[in-house]
Each structure stands twice: as structure tokens, then as C-alpha cells.
């Protein structure tokens, strides 16, 4: 077998093993084997054809691997066969969320008090009712005045307001 045929087979084997990683759950073992085969193919390219061909092989691999990873992660699930293999993300309804969203919607716009630190999730009190809340940004300490600004999933989204603004 000639050197060129051997290298083509080595690169092809590496590509097939890396493609199998998409279909076979190997927890990264096939990826490590495929990258090892690529490294071996690059080393043999240096041995057989010299430094120029070796560096071209490195550049080709550095360009091809991220493009292949992008195609595998972003584009593959949108192909016909990808849709058959990869299940779609579920669409949750209000019933699936398990929260009484109507009573939470009535709380939007009201002021309350944080009972626990919100980092970013915690408990607040609105009109004597304890509600699990998530802060809009950052963290809110316990005992601060908060305002409900909307719903985020099944949680009430709040923001801290200064005590002077509550007057």
C-alpha cells in the first residue's frame, strides 16, 4: 500500500469515527479516538510529505473541525434525518408549569417585601402572601422593598425599588 493511500484511509477513518460520535453515545470516547487518528494522520503527513504538507494538514484540520462541530450542533437537527433522530423541544403550557399564573398576574405592578435574599431566586411577600420570585438583575437582600414587574416562567419577576419611591 502506498503512503498516499494509507494517509487517505487514516484521514477517512478519523472522519468516520468523529461522525459516529453524533450517532453513538460514547461519552467522548469516539471523539478522543477520532482526534487521536487525526493527530496520527498529521504526523504521518509530516513524515511522508515534509513540513509544508504537514502544516497544510494542520491548517486544514484546524479549519475543518470547528466547521464540522458547528454543522453537527447547529445544522444537523434541522435536516430531515436530524429531525427524525433528535426529538423536538417540548412546548410547555401554563398547566404544565404547575403554578396559578392568574393570581401571579394580579400581583404584577404591586409592591412587596423580600423575605429571603434573591440570588436570583428567593421568596417575597405581597399582601401577606408568600411568592417565589426571581430578580430582574443582580441580587436583592432580604427585607428590601420590591415591585413585581412580570412573569418569568412560573416565577414572579421583581426589581428592587428604593423606599422613597414607595411613598
C-alpha positions in Angstrom: 0.0 0.0 0.0 1.4 3.4 -0.9 1.9 6.2 1.5 -0.8 8.3 -0.1 -3.5 5.6 0.2 -2.5 5.0 3.8 -2.9 8.7 4.6 -6.3 8.9 2.9 -7.5 5.9 4.8 -6.2 7.3 8.1 -8.0 10.7 7.5 -11.2 8.9 6.3 -11.2 6.7 9.4 -10.8 9.7 11.6 -13.7 11.4 9.9 -15.9 8.4 10.2 -15.1 7.9 13.9 -15.9 11.6 14.5 -19.2 11.3 12.6 -20.1 8.2 14.7 -19.9 10.4 17.8 -23.1 12.0 16.6 -25.0 8.7 16.5 -23.4 6.6 19.2 -23.4 7.9 22.8 -19.8 7.1 23.7 -19.4 9.9 26.3 -16.5 11.4 24.3 -14.5 8.2 23.7 -15.1 8.2 20.0 -14.2 11.9 19.9 -10.9 11.2 21.6 -10.2 8.3 19.3 -11.0 10.4 16.2 -8.8 13.3 17.3 -6.0 10.8 18.0 -6.4 9.4 14.5 -6.2 12.9 13.1 -3.1 13.6 15.1 -1.6 10.4 13.8 -2.5 11.3 10.2 -0.9 14.7 10.6 2.3 13.2 12.0 2.4 10.8 9.1 1.8 13.6 6.7 4.9 15.3 8.1 6.9 12.1 7.8 5.8 11.2 4.2 5.5 14.6 2.5 7.5 17.1 4.5 6.8 20.2 6.6 4.8 22.2 4.0 2.3 19.4 3.6 2.2 18.8 7.4 1.4 22.4 8.1 -1.2 22.5 5.4 -2.8 19.4 7.1 -2.7 21.2 10.5 -4.4 24.3 9.0 -7.0 22.1 7.2 -7.8 20.3 10.4 -8.0 23.5 12.4 -10.5 24.9 9.9 -12.4 21.6 9.3 -13.0 20.6 13.0 -14.9 23.7 14.1 -16.9 23.8 10.9 -17.8 20.2 11.4 -18.7 20.8 15.0 -20.9 23.8 14.0 -22.7 21.7 11.4 -23.2 18.8 13.9 -24.6 21.0 16.6 -26.5 23.8 14.7 -27.5 22.5 11.3 -27.8 18.7 11.8 -31.0 18.8 14.0 -32.8 20.9 11.2 -32.2 18.3 8.4 -34.8 15.7 7.6 -32.9 12.8 9.2 -31.8 15.0 12.1 -35.4 15.8 12.9 -36.1 12.0 13.0 -33.2 11.3 15.4 -33.3 14.4 17.6 -36.5 14.9 19.4 -38.1 18.4 19.4 -38.0 20.6 22.5 -41.3 20.4 24.4 -43.6 23.4 24.5 -44.9 24.0 28.0 -48.4 25.4 28.6 -49.5 27.2 31.8 -51.0 23.9 33.0 -47.6 22.2 32.7 -45.9 24.9 34.8 -47.9 23.9 37.9 -48.4 27.5 39.1 -51.6 29.6 39.5 -50.5 32.2 37.0 -53.7 34.1 37.1 -53.1 35.1 40.8 -49.5 35.9 40.0 -50.6 38.1 37.1 -52.7 40.1 39.5 -49.6 40.7 41.6 -47.7 42.4 38.7 -47.3 46.1 39.5 -47.7 45.7 43.3 -45.0 46.4 45.8 -43.9 43.9 48.4 -41.0 42.9 50.6 -38.3 40.3 50.1 -38.3 37.7 52.8 -35.1 36.0 51.7 -32.1 37.0 49.6 -32.9 36.8 45.9 -29.7 35.4 44.3 -31.5 35.5 41.8 -34.4 33.3 43.2 -36.0 33.8 46.6 -39.2 34.4 48.5 -41.1 37.7 48.6 -44.3 38.7 50.3 -47.2 40.5 48.6 -50.3 41.4 50.6 -49.5 38.7 53.2 -48.9 36.0 50.5 -45.5 34.4 50.1 -44.4 34.0 46.4 -41.3 32.5 44.9 -39.7 35.3 42.9 -36.7 35.9 40.6 -35.0 39.2 40.5 -34.7 41.1 37.2 -30.9 41.5 37.5 -28.3 41.2 40.2 -29.2 40.2 43.7 -31.7 41.6 46.3 -31.1 41.3 50.0 -33.8 40.2 52.5 -36.0 42.9 53.8 -35.9 45.1 50.8 -38.9 46.7 49.0 -39.6 45.1 45.7 -42.0 45.6 42.8 -43.4 42.8 40.7 -42.7 43.6 37.0 -43.8 40.5 35.2 -43.8 36.7 35.0 -40.7 34.7 34.1 -41.9 31.1 33.5 -43.8 30.2 36.7 -42.0 32.8 38.9 -42.8 36.4 39.6 -40.1 38.7 38.3 -39.3 41.5 40.7 -37.0 44.5 40.9 -35.7 46.4 44.0 -37.2 49.8 44.5 -35.9 52.5 46.9 -38.0 53.2 49.9 -38.6 56.8 48.8 -40.2 55.5 45.6 -42.9 53.6 47.5 -44.4 56.8 49.0 
